[in-house]
Amino acid sequence: MSVMATRLRVRQLPAWAPYGVAAGAFVVAWVAVYATRAGGPVLTGVVAALLFVFGLFTCSAVVEGGRAARNRLATTGIYAAFLLALAPLASAAYTLVVKGSQKLDGQFLSHSMRNIGAFDSNGGVYHAVVGTLQQAGIATLITVPLGILGAIYIVEYGRGPLAPAIRFFVAVMTGIPSIVAGLFILAFWVKVVTPWYNHGRAGYSGFAAALALSVLMLPTVVRATEEMLRLVPAALREGSYALGVPRWRTILRIVLPTALPGIVTGVMLAVARACGETAPVLLVAGGNPGINFNPVQGNQDSLSLFVFEQAGVASKFAPGRAWAAALTLVTLVLALTVAAKLLARRSKLTR
């Protein structure tokens, strides 16, 4: 038995070996780069990463063998790909927080841009927050019922040619640029429908922006809901049918609650996209430096449109407002996502 255990025993690098190789690679890279004055921190990081991969592969090949060395090389590549994908996100988040927090305060969140000139350092984003919440809220109220009902039909009832046709048009709508959705609502709702009740004048409003955003949100909600409904085990449906429960009640009380966390995730992805769209709001809502609580009448602003406007203003105070508004938008979407996930989790636990 001891002979068999001895034969199966293989040599391995100690647990501290990768950290030691990483430290040595960083020291060598730092000395090489700064001694020759060939570059800065970025080049040092690149050289250190290459030296780390080469050093770890060599040590593993010598101690553990070629097979284990190739395994460590593949593992290192996976971690490197993850870090490369994470680096832009971390850099963008860091820049957003650092630059956005300089202007973000109570005064900025509680005031609008009415009567604020290029030389005024005041002004805020309150009117844009109101517009964003109203437009995204109305678009969500329009999109979520339609998207969930459409997905239910595709998965639970669609047996004829209508279901593939709906799926095809949803796939086509997924790739529609936001400017096209804005132009559609501009040509149909603003230029054709609103003059009927607005004394012959085109009615730019936050509701028109919500309609354009709902066009963009609908395919995301339908696709996400469809995928989540397909993941519900068939045994749950069959058990409900075996007990004599009608199909509609099975969908309402078993299928939808089971798929609810995934549906909420898809809805929040759609809401996040809607909150970040600029072109549709610019076309059909027009923007407004003042506060407008009426979404069906008068121009209205949004956070994304506010960022776009401030980025193009010739004022030394405008970039700070743009960064602060961008941070407000990200924080708002994050808060809505967390609240929705907690609500879905609580609903799931109480059933």
Salt bridges, closest charged atoms under 4 A:
GLU64 OE1 - ARG72 NE 2.93
GLU156 OE2 - ARG237 NH2 2.80
GLU226 OE2 - ARG167 NE 3.05
GLU226 OE2 - ARG230 NH2 3.15
GLU277 OE2 - ARG273 NE 3.21
ASP301 OD2 - HIS127 NE2 3.45
